[in-house]
Amino acid sequence: MALPKKNRLKKRKDFESVFQSSTTSKGRFLLIKVAKKTTSPDPKIGFIISSKVVKKAVDRNRIRRILSQEIQQSLNKIKSDTVILLLKRPPAPKSSEKEELTKDLKSLLYL
């Protein structure tokens, strides 16, 4: 399932504002940019997975679904910040991909 609409970061200017005023955390596979915001009580989440990192659109979308599902399950634990998740390198084979991504995500967000 996808994230609720109220929790999605969609507009280009929103992404740019997060890139300008954010703190960065690096994990094994993910790079997370967090910007504090006060306008909305709900956290906003955005995903960026470059085609340079993962070539096939099917694989990029699968990774987005995995991350989205993991965030959705623990959305109430995330503060009302704006978060952008960037994939900096692809995980290993598809069999352990989900475990590796969720482990990296949890370690970065302290979920």
N, C-alpha and C positions, 0 to 999 in steps of 0.2 A: 504494500500500500504506500501511496505517496504521502508526503507531509501535508497537513492541513494548509489551506491557502493563507490563513493568517500568519503562518510560520515560515512562509517562503520569501526568499529574497530574489526579486525578479528583474528589477530595472537596472539598466547599465549605470546610471548615476548613483544608485545605491551601492553597487559593487565598487565603484570608483571611490566613493566616500569612505568605505571600509578600508580600502587599500591605503588611503592617505592618512587615516588616523586609527591605526590598529597596532596591537601587539602580536607578535608571531611566536608560535610554538612549533617545534619540529619533532616529528616522530620518524619511525623507520620508513613508512610509506606516505604519510600525510604531512601536510603543512597546514596549520590552522591559524587563521587571522581572526582576532577578536576585537571588536570595537564596542566601547560602551555607548549606550544610547538610552534616552529617557522618554522618547515620544510615545512608545508603545509598551504596554505591559507584557507583551508576548515576545519570546525570542524569535529572531529571524535567522534562517539558515539558507546558505547558498552553496552550490557545488560547482567546482571547476575541474574538469578532467580533460586535459589537452589531448589532441589527436597525435601530438608528438610523443606522448608518453604511452598511450594505449591506441593502437592503430584502428581497430575495428569499433564501429559505433555500437555494436551489440555488446562488446565487452565493457565499453564505457558506461552504457546504460545499466548493465548488470551491477557494476561497482556502485553507481548512484543508488540503485535500489537497495543494495546491501547497507550502505551508509544511512540512507533515509530510514530504512526499517529499524536500524539500531538506535538512531536518534529519536524516532517516534516513540519507541518503547520507554525511553527515559527522558522525555521532553519536559516533564515537570521538575526535573533536577537541574536543568540548565537555567541560568539566570537570564534576566531580560536583556541580553546582549545580542549583537549582530555577529554571526559567525560565518566565515567562509572556509570551506574545506577544499584544499587543493591536493590533488594526487601528484606527488613528485616523482614516484617511480612505481611501476606495476608490481603487485604481489606475485608470489610464486604460482605454481600450477593451480588450476581451478578447484582442485579437491580441498586444499587448505586455505584458499583465498579468503573465504568468509571469516574464518577464525583469526587469521592474521590481521585483516582490516579492522575487525571489531576490537581486538586486543589493542591495536595501535590507537584507535579512536578513544577507547575508554581511558587509556593511559594519558592521553593528551587533554581530554575534557574532565578527567577525574570523576567519572560517572559511577 
